[in-house]
Amino acid sequence: MLQAPMPAVIYADPDGDTKLAVDQPSLLFDSYGNQQVAEVGRELATLLTRLIKLLGGEAPAQL
């Protein structure tokens, strides 16, 4: 679980819009080459997508 506490940055872009930057959990966890670990990454990506939408944002399609 080296990447489970995913680093995140919240910042304002030059136009003053709030942005969230995080590592893509599905890619990180897939890199271990283990299906069970990869599934955890996909689940984290799903949860992150839900959180972004609950906060009124738009989650990128690749997430």
N, C-alpha and C positions, 0 to 999 in steps of 0.2 A: 504494500500500500504506500509506496514512495510518493505517488502523485495524488493520493486521495485528498489531502488538503490542497486543493487546486489554488495556485496563486491567482489573484484577481486584482485588477486596477479599475477604479471608477474615476473618470476625469471629464472635463469639459473640453470640447473641441473649439477651434477658433471662432465658430459661430455661436458658442455658448450652449450647444446641445450636450446633454449628458451621455457619456459612452461607457460601456463596460467591456473590458478586455480580459479574456481568460484563455488558458490552453484548452484545446478541444479534447475533452476526456476520451471520446471514442478512439481517436487516433493514438493518444498516449497509451491507453490500456491495450489496444490492439497490437502495439509494438512488442509486447512481451511474448507473442506467439502462443498464447494459451486461450482457448475458447471461453473458459469460465471467467478469466480475467477480462477478456474483451467484452463479455456480456455486462460486466460491472460498468465498464466505460460507457457502453451504450445506454445503460440505465441512468447513469449520471448525466449524460447529455440530454436525455429526456426530461429529467428533473430540472436541469438548468434552463431548458427551453420553456418549461412551465413557469418557472420563476420569472424569467424575462417577460413573458406574456402577462403574468399577474401584476407585474410592476408597470404595465402599459407600454412595454417596448416591443420591438419586432426582433424575433430571433432569426439569425441567418439560416438559410436552408441547409447549409452544410453542417450545421450543428447537429 
